[in-house]
Amino acid sequence: MPDHDLRQLPAPFLSLEVIDEAETRRLANDLALVLKPGDVVCLSGDLGAGKSTFTRALLRSFAGDPELEVPSPTFTLVQTYEFDRFDLSHFDLYRLEDPEELEELGLDDLVEAGAALIEWPEKAEELLPAGALWVQITQPEEEADKRRFSFFSESPDWRSRMEQSLETRRFLASIKLGTAERHFLAGDASLRSFETVTSDETTAVLMRWPFQGDAVPDAVRTYMQTVHLAQDSRAVVAINSELRGRGFLAPEIYAADLESGFILSQDLGRETIVRDGRPDPARYRVATELLAEMHGQSWPETVTLEGGSVHSVPTYSRAALIAEAALFLDWYVPHVTGRDADEAMRRDFEGLWQKALEEIADAQTGWVLRDYHSPNLLWQEGASGKNRIGLIDLQDTVIGPVAYDVASLLLDARVDVSRDLETALFETYVSTREKQASGFDRSSFTKAYGVMGTQRVSKILGIFVRLARRDGKPAYLSHLPRMLGYLDRVLDRPGLSDLKDWYKRFRP
């Protein structure tokens, strides 16, 4: 590996002065939020500079445990901590006698499994990886509490990550939460990231979603536009506010900076409609009844935001539905066959889907929340009525066949829904709708449910293979048997024989 001595690094891209230990802990908190697997953070400074204090604060922040025991690995040289997010290994190389010993400590293997924090990195000489972040801590003379933190790296990614984290801290400061504790909650393949913000026993969820701009490749942006995926945080405010205005439990928004993409909102908890890894039939029934109530209302095509700007809820066009279903062709078919789908196959596929969607052209349309499934349905213990389920991940709401969301719930991608439970929930939905209005068309809805269920499952099969093959997340392949079971089940419904004949060629 190339030599990465502190003296050979470029000028610091960031230099901050902290006035006391509380500010040191906040800076460690800001760094903990942007750590990724594979990172190496090198902490350099004289004895007493505060390397151990900073490392301890970072580990406790990452763990979400201010009482986490963090012993100094001065004699063991390395201490590894196992966390849900990923593992962190704390190295103290002060007693390292030979740089080659670092290889014996397993730095490369530990970084493959997580990230590493290294005190006294100079002892390792050229064995530290390229792209490491170096943090030099210095103490101004005769100022016992103050410290200067200088950040160096040859990787421009570190500058971007730290700037984003500090921008988040500045947003929190602007709403008088500058001293709040931040903890990683989730991140996804888009630019969105989520964290919890805790201050004075109150916890909120902070989403950071800057406008996409040039950060998204043209092909990805084109796909997002084709399938009507929201591209900025205004959609969150619009959909949440409309749902809340009608008595549905979407998160209340406490503060927002829409130009920068920050939204601080109500934390509805982590408990979903799944218990012990299985669908809770009673909770799924409530979720089904909630959908029926929602589908009994008329929803607007536009929502006016505070300040006068308008969010237009896009129509779930046939082009969008077919483009999503085609993820099955783009990713699942090559996964099974070892070769890309050819043009003839694509023409057949598109023709069959055009016909299927034409046959449900008269199906009821309304707001489709799009990911109405267990991860986004938060159970509110002790609540009643519509408040029993909190709704999140709503920004991609479109106007389309309402059967889509019913299929999303009853063919839940993240948990096994048995045929019997699906049948019972289907009947719950239909009977509830029939009680709402004598004009509810069971036959039309049943047909639309079959088509939308097939579309949803096709899309998810493609997405899960893409996550495994393109994004390095092979665990998603474990969900394929469930989704294939759903595909068999939904294709057995009347009116889907042509699609069934096409799909059976790719059933393992």
C-alpha positions as CSV (number, residue, x, y, z in Angstrom):
1,M,0.0,0.0,0.0
2,P,1.2,3.6,-0.6
3,D,2.9,5.5,2.1
4,H,0.4,7.7,4.1
5,D,2.5,9.6,6.6
6,L,0.8,12.7,8.0
7,R,3.6,14.9,6.6
8,Q,2.8,13.7,3.1
9,L,-0.9,14.5,3.2
10,P,-2.3,17.6,1.5
11,A,-3.4,20.6,3.5
12,P,-6.3,20.0,5.9
13,F,-9.7,20.3,4.2
14,L,-11.2,21.2,7.6
15,S,-9.9,22.7,10.8
16,L,-12.1,23.3,13.8
17,E,-11.4,24.6,17.3
18,V,-13.4,23.1,20.2
19,I,-13.6,24.9,23.5
20,D,-14.4,22.0,25.9
21,E,-15.1,18.3,26.2
22,A,-18.8,18.7,25.4
23,E,-17.9,20.2,22.0
24,T,-15.4,17.4,21.5
25,R,-18.2,14.8,22.0
26,R,-20.4,16.6,19.5
27,L,-17.7,16.6,16.9
28,A,-17.2,12.9,17.5
29,N,-20.9,12.5,17.1
30,D,-20.8,14.3,13.8
31,L,-18.1,12.0,12.5
32,A,-19.8,8.9,13.8
33,L,-22.9,9.7,11.7
34,V,-20.9,9.5,8.4
35,L,-18.8,6.5,9.0
36,K,-19.1,3.7,6.4
37,P,-17.8,0.1,6.3
38,G,-14.3,0.1,5.0
39,D,-13.3,3.4,6.6
40,V,-10.1,3.9,8.5
41,V,-9.8,6.9,10.8
42,C,-6.3,7.8,12.0
43,L,-6.1,9.9,15.1
44,S,-2.8,11.7,15.5
45,G,-1.5,13.9,18.3
46,D,0.9,14.2,21.2
47,L,0.3,12.4,24.6
48,G,-2.6,14.1,26.3
49,A,-3.9,15.7,23.2
50,G,-7.2,14.0,23.5
51,K,-7.1,11.1,21.1
52,S,-8.6,8.6,23.5
53,T,-11.3,11.0,24.7
54,F,-12.3,11.6,21.1
55,T,-12.3,7.9,20.2
56,R,-14.3,7.0,23.3
57,A,-16.9,9.6,22.4
58,L,-17.1,8.4,18.9
59,L,-17.6,4.8,19.9
60,R,-20.2,5.7,22.4
61,S,-22.0,7.8,19.9
62,F,-21.9,5.1,17.3
63,A,-23.2,2.6,19.8
64,G,-25.9,5.0,21.0
65,D,-24.8,4.2,24.6
66,P,-23.2,7.0,26.6
67,E,-22.1,4.4,29.2
68,L,-20.4,2.0,26.8
69,E,-17.2,0.7,28.4
70,V,-14.3,1.6,26.2
71,P,-11.0,0.3,27.6
72,S,-7.8,1.4,26.2
73,P,-6.2,-1.2,23.9
74,T,-2.7,-0.1,24.8
75,F,-1.6,-3.6,25.6
76,T,-3.9,-5.7,23.4
77,L,-3.4,-3.2,20.5
78,V,-6.9,-3.7,19.1
79,Q,-10.4,-4.0,20.6
80,T,-13.3,-4.8,18.3
81,Y,-16.9,-3.8,19.0
82,E,-19.8,-5.5,17.4
83,F,-22.7,-3.2,16.5
84,D,-25.9,-3.7,14.4
85,R,-24.8,-1.1,11.9
86,F,-21.4,-2.6,11.4
87,D,-18.3,-3.4,13.6
88,L,-15.8,-0.9,14.8
89,S,-12.2,-1.8,15.7
90,H,-10.2,0.4,18.0
91,F,-6.4,0.3,17.5
92,D,-3.8,1.8,19.8
93,L,-0.4,1.4,18.1
94,Y,1.7,3.2,20.7
95,R,3.4,0.0,21.7
96,L,3.7,-1.3,18.2
97,E,7.4,-2.4,17.7
98,D,7.3,-3.3,14.1
99,P,4.9,-1.9,11.4
100,E,4.5,-5.5,10.1
101,E,2.7,-6.4,13.3
102,L,-0.3,-4.4,12.0
103,E,-0.8,-7.2,9.4
104,E,-0.8,-9.8,12.2
105,L,-3.5,-7.7,14.0
106,G,-5.7,-8.3,11.0
107,L,-6.4,-4.7,10.0
108,D,-7.4,-5.6,6.4
109,D,-9.8,-8.3,7.6
110,L,-11.4,-6.1,10.3
111,V,-11.9,-3.3,7.8
112,E,-13.6,-5.7,5.4
113,A,-16.1,-6.4,8.2
114,G,-16.5,-2.8,9.5
115,A,-14.3,0.3,10.1
116,A,-11.2,1.1,12.1
117,L,-10.2,3.9,14.5
118,I,-6.4,4.0,14.9
119,E,-4.5,6.0,17.6
120,W,-0.8,6.6,17.0
121,P,-1.1,5.7,13.3
122,E,2.4,7.0,12.5
123,K,3.7,3.8,13.9
124,A,2.2,1.9,11.0
125,E,4.2,3.8,8.4
126,E,3.2,2.7,4.9
127,L,0.8,0.0,5.9
128,L,-2.3,2.2,6.3
129,P,-4.7,2.2,3.4
130,A,-5.2,4.9,0.8
131,G,-8.2,7.1,1.4
132,A,-7.9,7.0,5.2
133,L,-9.1,10.0,7.2
134,W,-6.4,11.6,9.3
135,V,-7.5,13.7,12.3
136,Q,-4.7,15.7,13.9
137,I,-5.5,16.9,17.4
138,T,-3.4,19.8,18.8
139,Q,-3.7,21.7,22.1
140,P,-3.0,25.5,22.1
141,E,-0.4,26.5,24.7
142,E,-1.7,27.4,28.1
143,E,-5.4,26.6,27.1
144,A,-6.0,23.3,28.8
145,D,-9.6,22.7,27.6
146,K,-9.3,23.9,24.0
147,R,-8.3,21.6,21.1
148,R,-7.8,22.1,17.4
149,F,-9.0,19.3,15.1
150,S,-7.5,19.2,11.6
151,F,-8.9,16.8,9.0
152,F,-6.7,15.5,6.1
153,S,-7.4,12.9,3.4
154,E,-6.4,12.1,-0.1
155,S,-10.0,11.0,-0.7
156,P,-12.4,13.9,-1.6
157,D,-15.3,11.8,-0.3
158,W,-14.3,12.6,3.3
159,R,-14.6,16.3,2.6
160,S,-18.1,15.8,1.3
161,R,-19.2,13.6,4.1
162,M,-17.9,15.9,6.8
163,E,-19.4,19.0,5.1
164,Q,-22.8,17.3,5.0
165,S,-22.6,16.3,8.6
166,L,-21.6,19.7,9.8
167,E,-24.3,21.3,7.6
168,T,-26.8,19.1,9.5
169,R,-25.4,20.3,12.8
170,R,-25.8,23.9,11.6
171,F,-29.5,23.2,10.7
172,L,-30.1,21.8,14.1
173,A,-28.4,24.9,15.7
174,S,-30.7,27.1,13.6
175,I,-33.8,25.5,15.3
176,K,-32.1,25.6,18.8
177,L,-31.1,21.9,18.8
178,G,-27.4,22.5,18.2
179,T,-26.4,20.5,21.2
180,A,-28.7,17.5,20.4
181,E,-27.4,14.0,20.2
182,R,-27.6,12.5,16.7
183,H,-27.8,8.8,15.9
184,F,-27.9,7.0,12.5
185,L,-31.3,5.6,11.7
186,A,-31.2,4.7,8.0
187,G,-29.8,5.5,4.6
188,D,-30.8,4.3,1.2
189,A,-29.6,4.3,-2.4
190,S,-30.8,7.8,-3.0
191,L,-29.3,10.9,-1.4
192,R,-31.7,10.5,1.5
193,S,-30.4,9.8,5.0
194,F,-32.2,9.6,8.3
195,E,-31.1,10.0,11.9
196,T,-32.7,10.4,15.3
197,V,-32.2,13.7,17.2
198,T,-32.5,13.6,20.9
199,S,-32.6,16.6,23.3
200,D,-34.3,17.0,26.7
201,E,-35.9,13.6,26.5
202,T,-37.5,14.4,23.2
203,T,-36.6,12.3,20.1
204,A,-37.4,13.4,16.5
205,V,-36.4,12.0,13.1
206,L,-34.3,14.2,10.8
207,M,-34.3,13.5,7.1
208,R,-31.6,15.0,4.9
209,W,-32.6,15.0,1.3
210,P,-30.8,17.7,-0.8
211,F,-32.1,18.4,-4.3
212,Q,-30.6,15.8,-6.6
213,G,-28.8,18.1,-9.0
214,D,-25.8,16.6,-10.7
215,A,-25.3,14.0,-8.0
216,V,-27.5,11.5,-9.8
217,P,-26.4,10.0,-13.2
218,D,-28.6,10.9,-16.2
219,A,-29.8,7.3,-16.6
220,V,-31.0,7.2,-13.0
221,R,-32.7,10.6,-13.2
222,T,-34.5,9.5,-16.4
223,Y,-35.7,6.4,-14.7
224,M,-36.9,8.3,-11.6
225,Q,-38.8,10.7,-13.9
226,T,-40.3,7.8,-15.9
227,V,-41.7,6.0,-12.8
228,H,-42.6,9.2,-11.0
229,L,-40.2,8.9,-8.0
230,A,-40.1,12.1,-5.9
231,Q,-36.9,14.0,-6.3
232,D,-37.0,16.5,-3.4
233,S,-38.3,16.9,0.1
234,R,-41.3,19.0,-0.9
235,A,-43.2,15.8,-1.7
236,V,-42.8,14.7,2.0
237,V,-44.3,17.9,3.3
238,A,-47.2,17.8,0.9
239,I,-48.2,14.2,1.4
240,N,-47.7,14.2,5.1
241,S,-49.8,17.4,5.6
242,E,-52.7,16.2,3.5
243,L,-52.9,12.8,5.3
244,R,-52.7,14.5,8.7
245,G,-55.3,16.9,7.7
246,R,-57.7,14.0,7.1
247,G,-56.9,12.3,10.4
248,F,-54.3,9.8,9.2
249,L,-51.2,9.4,11.3
250,A,-48.3,10.6,9.2
251,P,-45.4,12.2,11.1
252,E,-45.9,15.8,12.2
253,I,-43.3,18.1,10.7
254,Y,-41.6,20.2,13.4
255,A,-39.2,22.2,11.2
256,A,-37.9,22.2,7.7
257,D,-35.4,23.8,5.3
258,L,-36.7,22.7,2.0
259,E,-34.0,24.4,0.0
260,S,-31.3,22.5,1.8
261,G,-33.5,19.3,2.1
262,F,-33.9,19.1,5.9
263,I,-37.1,17.9,7.5
264,L,-37.3,17.3,11.3
265,S,-40.4,15.3,12.1
266,Q,-42.3,13.3,14.7
267,D,-40.7,9.9,15.7
268,L,-43.4,7.3,15.4
269,G,-41.2,4.5,16.9
270,R,-39.8,1.3,15.4
271,E,-42.6,-1.2,16.2
272,T,-44.3,-2.4,13.0
273,I,-47.2,-4.7,12.2
274,V,-44.9,-7.6,12.4
275,R,-44.2,-9.4,15.7
276,D,-41.5,-12.0,16.3
277,G,-40.7,-12.1,12.6
278,R,-44.2,-13.0,11.5
279,P,-47.3,-11.0,10.4
280,D,-49.5,-10.2,13.3
281,P,-53.0,-10.9,11.8
282,A,-54.8,-8.4,14.0
283,R,-52.4,-5.6,13.1
284,Y,-52.5,-6.5,9.4
285,R,-56.3,-6.4,9.6
286,V,-56.1,-2.9,11.0
287,A,-53.7,-1.9,8.2
288,T,-56.1,-3.3,5.7
289,E,-59.1,-1.5,7.1
290,L,-57.0,1.7,7.1
291,L,-56.5,1.3,3.4
292,A,-60.1,0.7,2.8
293,E,-61.0,3.9,4.7
294,M,-58.4,5.8,2.7
295,H,-59.7,4.4,-0.6
296,G,-63.2,5.5,0.3
297,Q,-62.2,9.1,0.0
298,S,-61.3,11.3,-2.9
299,W,-57.8,12.7,-2.9
300,P,-56.4,15.8,-4.6
301,E,-54.1,16.0,-7.7
302,T,-52.3,19.0,-6.1
303,V,-51.4,20.0,-2.6
304,T,-50.5,23.6,-1.7
305,L,-47.6,24.0,0.7
306,E,-47.1,26.7,3.2
307,G,-45.6,29.6,1.4
308,G,-47.7,29.0,-1.7
309,S,-45.7,26.4,-3.7
310,V,-47.7,23.5,-5.1
311,H,-46.9,19.8,-5.2
312,S,-48.5,17.9,-8.1
313,V,-49.2,14.3,-7.3
314,P,-48.1,12.4,-10.4
315,T,-50.3,9.9,-12.3
316,Y,-49.1,6.3,-12.1
317,S,-48.9,6.0,-15.9
318,R,-48.8,2.8,-17.9
319,A,-45.3,3.7,-18.9
320,A,-44.3,3.9,-15.3
321,L,-46.0,0.6,-14.3
322,I,-44.3,-1.2,-17.3
323,A,-40.9,0.3,-16.6
324,E,-41.1,-0.9,-13.0
325,A,-42.2,-4.4,-14.0
326,A,-39.3,-4.4,-16.5
327,L,-36.9,-4.5,-13.6
328,F,-37.7,-8.2,-13.7
329,L,-36.3,-8.3,-17.2
330,D,-33.3,-6.1,-16.4
331,W,-32.1,-8.0,-13.3
332,Y,-34.0,-11.1,-12.4
333,V,-34.0,-12.7,-15.9
334,P,-30.2,-12.4,-16.3
335,H,-29.8,-13.7,-12.8
336,V,-31.7,-16.9,-13.7
337,T,-30.6,-17.4,-17.3
338,G,-27.1,-15.9,-17.3
339,R,-27.9,-13.6,-20.2
340,D,-29.7,-10.4,-20.9
341,A,-33.2,-10.3,-22.2
342,D,-33.3,-9.8,-25.9
343,E,-35.4,-7.3,-27.9
344,A,-38.0,-9.9,-28.9
345,M,-38.5,-10.9,-25.3
346,R,-38.9,-7.2,-24.3
347,R,-41.5,-6.7,-27.0
348,D,-43.5,-9.7,-25.8
349,F,-43.2,-8.5,-22.2
350,E,-44.4,-5.0,-23.0
351,G,-47.2,-6.2,-25.2
352,L,-48.5,-8.5,-22.5
353,W,-48.4,-5.7,-19.9
354,Q,-50.1,-3.2,-22.2
355,K,-52.9,-5.7,-22.6
356,A,-53.1,-6.5,-18.9
357,L,-53.2,-2.8,-17.9
358,E,-55.8,-2.0,-20.6
359,E,-58.1,-4.7,-19.1
360,I,-58.1,-2.9,-15.7
361,A,-58.4,0.6,-17.2
362,D,-61.8,1.0,-15.4
363,A,-60.4,0.1,-12.0
364,Q,-60.7,2.6,-9.2
365,T,-57.8,5.1,-8.9
366,G,-56.7,7.2,-6.0
367,W,-53.7,8.0,-4.0
368,V,-51.2,5.1,-4.1
369,L,-48.7,5.3,-1.2
370,R,-46.6,2.8,-3.1
371,D,-44.7,1.1,-0.3
372,Y,-47.6,0.3,2.0
373,H,-45.9,-2.7,3.7
374,S,-44.7,-3.7,7.1
375,P,-41.5,-1.7,7.3
376,N,-43.5,1.5,6.8
377,L,-46.5,0.7,9.0
378,L,-45.6,1.6,12.6
379,W,-47.8,0.1,15.3
380,Q,-48.9,2.6,18.0
381,E,-49.6,0.5,21.1
382,G,-52.5,1.9,23.1
383,A,-53.8,4.1,20.3
384,S,-57.3,3.8,18.7
385,G,-58.9,4.2,15.3
386,K,-56.7,5.5,12.5
387,N,-54.0,6.4,15.0
388,R,-53.1,2.8,15.6
389,I,-50.8,2.8,12.5
390,G,-48.2,5.5,11.7
391,L,-47.5,5.9,8.0
392,I,-44.0,6.7,6.7
393,D,-42.0,6.7,3.5
394,L,-44.8,8.5,1.6
395,Q,-42.9,10.8,-0.7
396,D,-43.4,8.6,-3.8
397,T,-47.2,8.8,-3.6
398,V,-48.9,8.7,-7.0
399,I,-52.5,8.6,-8.4
400,G,-53.1,5.1,-9.7
401,P,-55.0,1.8,-9.2
402,V,-55.7,1.6,-5.5
403,A,-55.4,-2.2,-5.7
404,Y,-51.6,-1.6,-5.9
405,D,-51.3,-0.8,-2.2
406,V,-53.6,-3.6,-1.2
407,A,-51.3,-6.0,-3.1
408,S,-48.2,-4.4,-1.5
409,L,-49.6,-5.2,2.0
410,L,-51.1,-8.6,1.3
411,L,-48.0,-9.8,-0.6
412,D,-45.5,-8.2,1.9
413,A,-42.0,-8.3,0.5
414,R,-40.3,-8.5,3.9
415,V,-42.3,-11.2,5.7
416,D,-44.2,-14.4,4.7
417,V,-47.9,-13.8,4.4
418,S,-49.7,-17.1,4.1
419,R,-52.3,-17.8,1.5
420,D,-54.9,-18.1,4.2
421,L,-54.0,-14.7,5.7
422,E,-53.9,-13.1,2.3
423,T,-57.4,-14.5,1.6
424,A,-58.8,-13.3,4.9
425,L,-57.3,-9.8,4.5
426,F,-58.6,-9.6,0.9
427,E,-62.1,-10.3,2.2
428,T,-61.7,-7.8,5.0
429,Y,-60.8,-5.1,2.5
430,V,-63.6,-6.0,0.0
431,S,-66.3,-6.3,2.7
432,T,-65.2,-3.0,4.2
433,R,-65.4,-1.3,0.9
434,E,-68.8,-2.8,0.1
435,K,-70.1,-1.4,3.4
436,Q,-68.8,2.0,2.6
437,A,-70.6,2.2,-0.8
438,S,-73.1,0.0,-2.6
439,G,-71.4,0.8,-5.9
440,F,-68.1,-0.9,-5.0
441,D,-67.2,-3.3,-7.8
442,R,-65.8,-6.5,-6.3
443,S,-65.1,-8.0,-9.7
444,S,-63.2,-5.0,-11.1
445,F,-61.1,-4.7,-7.9
446,T,-60.3,-8.5,-7.9
447,K,-59.0,-8.2,-11.5
448,A,-57.0,-5.1,-10.7
449,Y,-55.5,-6.8,-7.6
450,G,-54.2,-9.7,-9.7
451,V,-52.6,-7.4,-12.2
452,M,-51.1,-5.0,-9.6
453,G,-49.9,-7.8,-7.5
454,T,-48.0,-9.3,-10.4
455,Q,-46.5,-5.9,-11.3
456,R,-45.4,-5.3,-7.7
457,V,-43.8,-8.7,-7.3
458,S,-42.1,-8.4,-10.6
459,K,-40.6,-5.1,-9.6
460,I,-39.5,-6.3,-6.2
461,L,-37.8,-9.4,-7.7
462,G,-35.8,-7.1,-10.0
463,I,-34.9,-4.7,-7.2
464,F,-33.8,-7.5,-4.8
465,V,-31.5,-9.0,-7.5
466,R,-30.2,-5.5,-8.3
467,L,-29.4,-4.8,-4.6
468,A,-27.5,-8.1,-4.5
469,R,-25.6,-7.8,-7.8
470,R,-25.0,-4.1,-8.3
471,D,-25.0,-2.8,-4.7
472,G,-23.2,-5.7,-3.0
473,K,-26.1,-6.7,-0.7
474,P,-26.4,-10.4,-1.2
475,A,-28.7,-10.9,1.8
476,Y,-31.6,-9.7,-0.4
477,L,-31.4,-12.9,-2.4
478,S,-32.8,-14.7,0.6
479,H,-36.1,-13.0,-0.1
480,L,-36.5,-14.4,-3.6
481,P,-38.2,-17.7,-2.6
482,R,-40.9,-15.7,-0.8
483,M,-41.5,-13.4,-3.8
484,L,-41.5,-16.3,-6.3
485,G,-44.2,-18.0,-4.1
486,Y,-46.2,-14.8,-4.3
487,L,-45.7,-14.7,-8.0
488,D,-47.1,-18.2,-8.4
489,R,-50.0,-17.4,-6.2
490,V,-51.1,-14.2,-7.9
491,L,-50.6,-15.5,-11.4
492,D,-53.1,-18.3,-10.5
493,R,-55.8,-15.7,-10.4
494,P,-58.4,-15.6,-13.3
495,G,-57.6,-13.5,-16.3
496,L,-53.8,-13.7,-16.0
497,S,-53.1,-16.8,-18.1
498,D,-51.1,-15.0,-20.8
499,L,-48.8,-13.4,-18.2
500,K,-48.6,-16.8,-16.4
501,D,-47.4,-18.5,-19.5
502,W,-44.7,-15.9,-20.1
503,Y,-43.4,-15.9,-16.5
504,K,-43.3,-19.7,-16.1
505,R,-40.2,-19.8,-18.3
506,F,-38.2,-18.1,-15.6
507,R,-39.4,-20.1,-12.6
508,P,-36.4,-22.0,-11.1
